[in-house]
Structure formats: structure tokens, C-alpha cells
Amino acid sequence: MKTLKNKRLKLNRKKKDFLSYFIAVFTTLLMVIFVIVYLIRNYHKENELSLILKEDEIHIRAINDVFSTGFDNIVSDLEILSRTEILQNYLNEKTEKNFNQLNKQFLLFSSTKRIYDQIRFIDLNGMEISRVNFHKGNPQIVPSFELQNKSCRYYFAEAIKLSKGEIFVSPLDLNIENDKIENPVKPMIRFGTPVFNSKGEKKGIIILNYLAQNLLDEIDEHKSDSRFQLMLVNQDGYFLKSDVNENQWGFMYPDKKEMTFQNQFYNEWKKINNEINGQFETDNGIFTFTTIYPISQAFQSSTNSIDSHNQSKLALSNIDYKWKVVSFFSNDILNYYLNKHVFQTYSIPFVFLLISAAISLFTANIIVKRKNADEKRKRALRALKESEEQFRNLLNYTYSWEYWINTKGEIEYSSKSSESITGYKPEEFILNKNLISDIIIEEDRARFIDHNKYELECPNVHKFEIRIKNKKDEIVYIEHSCQPIYNDNGIFIGRRTSNRDITEQKRNEEIIRNNEKKLKEDNVNKDKFFSIISHDLKSPLSGLVVLSQMLVEERSEFSEEELNFSLQEINNALTNLHNLVEGLLSWSRVQTGRISFDPVLCNIKDLSESAINLCIVNARNKKIKIDNKICNDNKAFIDDVMIETVLRNLISNAIKFTDNGGIVTLSSKVSNDELLISVEDNGVGIKEDDLEKLFKIEEHITTPGTNKESGSGVGLILCKELVEKNDGRIWVESVKGKGSKFTFTLPMYKEIKIENKKFNTKRDVSKSFKEV
């Protein structure tokens, strides 16, 4: 019995020891778990807070970049519209045609951009002359009876006072139609600038009503989730964009005047309004903000919005015209996201057997979350870097050459873009005070020197074009803009200049002018071509109709001799018509590029003999001698069919205008890498007044030969086209009564050797150079 009792006591003691050890170990492990959980919770809160603050900064910076770029693009559009040739035509001559062209231009601009609610031209009296509305995605020209007088509107009163090149920017407000806020609301910014005719007289203003909802939507795009509020606030503290719709546009509604950021966050507004950007935490939550200055120094704005019929009480400078982009995390939302994992952490069953699994699960959860957070941060930073890089590239592409002039007219600073425009580095302009005037071409230099000498302190902005020679000795067209700078005390301290490379624009204008000139010439040639057809075809065809009708109706009354004579006349007339039509068709094929050009290496002597054989019958009939003095070794890389046609026409003409028993001479010589081929006769010659008309389709000269031979009048014109097709020129020398000499050139063929290889054609040489 005693032994059994001892065993029981020992067993009970073991159980107690086990329980105490278990409690001790469990308590220790429990304390370790609590410490680990506590440390992990604090780490998570700090990491989450850091991520929230970083994301806020990224969003705010991206919105700032988008807004600044958006304003630059709108101002660029306004400057383009105010300087178009179509607008200038209407300002100089207010015809119906010019008015319709102006409407069409506004319509095309609206349909292309799709960001302007209205594009308007308003005259000096405030009357809308032209207006295009962008209605439900479709641009429409507003009929004249719907146009309104806007002389009482603040934006007209401000914009009409501006000088040339100045721009008015209205506050961001809601559009008002017929003295009422348009419903649904339509956020709007109006950009205006005065326009002048060619005499420098102000004729009105161009107004763009920009659909500002496009900019406001950018805020929603950068709001990745609902954890925070993104707000846009104007300089007076009114909400332009808020998550709470009722807070928006308080300055536009009499019953919402108190709905301002200042009234909701009084202490925070003091800090945000007085500083440009920052991030701070208060009892209300975390605020991240930055200041957007959307307009430059050349712009002007005003304070008016809802009071549209009164004059502006205050003109705003580019510093006063500002918006605040504010990101706000309330403490309630912040605490929720920072503590959202606490319940899960503390609710884990603290069972000893599951400690390892719980720790592993918790650790894995933290690692995954940390990795996701780091990846998210990297993506955000990468996106920001790409955005900044694209923005820098945009600036580098559009940036003008800027430099500053002191009160003595000397350059104190030059931007890096001077090298891309002129080839000279900024320091070269600073060290060499005369460099800028030296690179200006002589015709423009005096005007530039006078500008610096007499207009240095002139308060007006000066803009004119000059031409320079860059470091590569190339002509560059520059649009030079210069404006005075004064300190806070109104003392002149120098001038700021901006120089924009407009060479490509000038080249395009020259191409357009040349194309217009060529088009006019082509139209004249076309008209003359049809004139020739109608005149030279109609008369002989009419004669053929009459003569053939006589043969049909009165054939029995014709003698055999009269019948043969009539048939011969018909044959001659048809032959002449055939030659005329053939010549016109050949000329038209050359003009339209439908004739094939197949150059080969030709011996000109052989080609001329072939042409002579085709004309020998006519020469023998008039007992005319043809003397071919073209050298046997003259060669050219030409289209042999074309050049044989040229020779045949020139020889045929020489025979036609040479009296019986005369002589026609063919000769050649080499001059300045060109082969000159001449066809000379001792015939009747050509009047001096007709020499310049021979090769022009619009003149169309036809003269009968010495034996009354007829011609088509287009043979020489065809010769000119075919010679030029082969890179040659053609001209004539003639004295009335003594004969004529027609000469044309062909590119001189030369035998070229490259790497001990011999080449006989341009095609072979070109191929060899490519291989080398």
C-alpha cells in the first residue's frame, strides 16, 4: 500500500512540475510573442506611414507637371490662331469669302483639338463676329443671329486692353450663359489675346473657352484609391475640386460663400497659403500640398467670376494667380489603415503547438507585404522618373535660346540651347561681346545693332526676325523676342531675350510658295494645251468634213484629176492631224510622267545617222545636203529613243525651213563635261521676237515651210521636254534670212576605273561605289 501511495505522490509531483514548466515556458513564449507582435505592429505602422507620405508627394508633383504643361499647350494654340494668314486676310478685307474661311478654320481647329467649348473672334465693340461651339462632341458654327454682345463681360474688358503679344487668362470658374450658371456645370478657363491687322491696328480679340474639366479629371486619375482626399483650391481658398461635391465652386453661388478650405481647416490654411509646398501633420490628419503657378509673366488675369457684368476689381499677376493642390489623410482614415492588422495579430491563438506556424505565417505575411510595398514604391518612383524625363525631353525640344543683357547691352547669361541653334557654346557669347552681332548676316545686322542701341530701355516687348550664320556657315532664321526687366523699385536692370529657330517654318513657307507657282504654271500650260487641241484640230477636221461630204454627194460631177487632188488633200490633212495628235500625246506623256525613261550607253554618231535616214526622203525631194560632222567617239548615257526623236525633229525642221539646194549640218563638241550637239541650216531663219516663244506650249507658233510644208507646232516643245528628261538643255541661235542653229546638251560620258575595274555606265559606277 505504501509503495502504491508513493508512486501516486511522485506522479502528482511530476504533473505539477510539468505544469509549472509548461506555464513558465508558455509564459516566456507568450511574452516573446507579445514583444514580437508589438515590434511588428510598430514597424508596419511606420512603413505604411512612410509609403503614404511618399505616394502623396508623387501624386502632387505629377499633377503640378500636368497642369503646367496643359497651360503651355493652350497658350500655344491661342498664339497660332491669332497669327494665321486667314485671320489676317479677314482683318484686312472683311469679305464674305474671308469670313467663311475664318469660320472654317475655327471649325477645323475645334474638331482637331476637342478641348475648347468655344472659339470666338470678338470685335472692338464686344460683338461676336465668329463663334464655333463644341456641342456634345461635335463642333458647330454658330449662325449670325445667335451671336451675342460680350462688351460687359469681364474677360472682354480685360483682354481688349492688352498690347500685342500679351495674353489674358481668366480664373477657373463655371460657364455662364444668359446670366445663369450652365447646368450641368461646365468648368471653364478663358484665354484671350488682341489681334491686329497688317497696319498694326487693333481689330478685336480671340477668345478660347477651355474645357477645364480635362485638367480636373487629371486629379481623379492620380487618386489611386479612396484612402485620401485630393483637392484643388484657388488663391481665395475656394474648392475647385473636392471629393465632396457640395464644397465645390462656392464663390459661384451666393449660398455657398462660406464653403472654403479656410473655414474647414483654419490653422492648416495659414501654413498652406503662406508656403509654396510642404507636408505636415496636425490633429486633423496629414496634409501634403504644392502651389501651381499656371501663367507666365506675359499673362494677365483678374478676380471676376460670377459678377460677369462688372469690370475686374483687381488684376492678378502670375504670382497671385495660383492654385493649391492638397492631399489630405484624416486621422480616422490614417489610424484605420495603420491599425487594420492589429486585430488579426492579437487574435492569433496563443497555443504553444501552433506558435511556429503562427510565427511563420505572420513573418511570411510581413515579408510579402514589405516586398509588395517596396515594389509599389519602385513602380511609383520609376513612373515619376519617366514622367520627369519625358517632361525634360519636351522642354529640350521646344526650348528657345535665352540670354540676358545688362544695362550696358552686354550678355551676362546665355542658355545651353545656344549651341544647338548657333553652334556656339554659352561661354563664347559671354567672353566675346560682339559674337552675337558678328553671326547675324550683314543685311540684318544694322537693324539688330540699332535695336540694342536705341531700344534698350524701351518698355515695350520687341519681336522681329533676323538671320544668322551658325558655326557650320549655314543660314538660320531666328524669331527674336526682347523685353525689359525692372526691379521692385522700378529701376531698369536689363533685358531678357528669347530666340526661336524658325528655319524649318521658313523653308516650308518657301516650298508652299514654289508649289503654288508651279501649280499656276501647270494650269496655264493645261489651258494652252486644250486651246491648241480645240484650234488646230477643229479647223482641219471641219475642212475634212466639208470635202468628204462633197465627195459623197457630188462624186459624179468630179473629174478623175479633181478626185485625185481631193483625195491627196484629205491624205495630207490627215497626215498633219496625225502628226499633231502624236506630238501632243508625246508631250502630255512626258508632262504626266507616263513615258518610260530607260537610259543606256549610246554612240551619238550612230544615233544621228538613224535619225538622218528617217528624214532623207524629204531632203532629197528638196535637193538639200545633210552633212553629219558628229565625232565617232562621242558617247552618252541617255534614253536613245528620246534623243533620236529630238534629232529627227530638229533635222526635219531644218529641212522644212531650208530652200531647195540648201545644206543642213550636224556637229558636236565637248565643253565643261557636257556634250553639245548642234543642227544648223542656212534657211529662212527666225524672227528675234519669236525666239523665246519656240519652246513654250502657251505660245504655240506654227509656220509653213519653204515649200508650204505644214507643222504641228509642238515638235520643239517636245524636244525641250525630252532633252531635259535626259539632264540636258536646249536653245536656238538664228538670224532672219541667214538660217538657224539649234543646240542641246547631254551629260558627257566618261570611262571610270575603280580598283582596276572598268565601268562604262552610270549604273555600273553607282553599284561599285555602294560596294566600296
Secondary structure, DSSP 4 states (H G I P E B T S, - for coil): -HHHHHHHHHHHHHHHHHHHHHHHHHHHHHHHHHHHHHHHHHHHHHHHHHHHHHHHHHHHHHHHHHHHHHHHHHHHHHHHHHT-HHHHHHHH---HHHHHHHHHHHHHHHHHH--EEEEEEEETTSBEEEEEEEETTEEEEPPGGG--B-TTSHHHHHHTT--TT-EEE--SEE-EETTEE-SS--EEEEEEEEEE-TTS-EEEEEEEEEETHHHHHHHHHT--STTSEEEEEETTSBEEE-SSGGGBTGGGSGGGTT-BHHHHSHHHHHHHHHSSEEEEE-SSEEEEEEEE--S-TTEEEES-SS-TTS--S-EE-TTTS-EEEEEEEEHHHHHHHHHTTHHHHHTS---GGGHHHHHHHHHHHHHHHHHHHHHHHHHHHHHHHHHHHHHHHHHHHH--EEEEE-TTS-EEEE-THHHHHHS--HHHHHH-TTHHHHSB-HHHHHHHHHHHHHSTT-SS-EEEEEEEE-TTS-EEEEEEEEEEEE-TTS-EEEEEEEEEE-HHHHHHHHHHHHHHHHHHHHHHHHHHHHHHIIIIIHHHHHHHHHHHHHHHHHGGGS-HHHHHHHHHHHHHHHHHHHHHHHHHHHHHHHHTT-S----EEEEHHHHHHHHHHHHHHHHHHTT-EEEE---TT-EEEE-HHHHHHHHHHHHHHHHHTS-TT-EEEEEEEEETTEEEEEEEE-SS---HHHHTTTT-TTT------TT-----S-HHHHHHHHHHHTT--EEEEEETTTEEEEEEEEEPP--EEETTEEE-SHHHHHHHHHH-
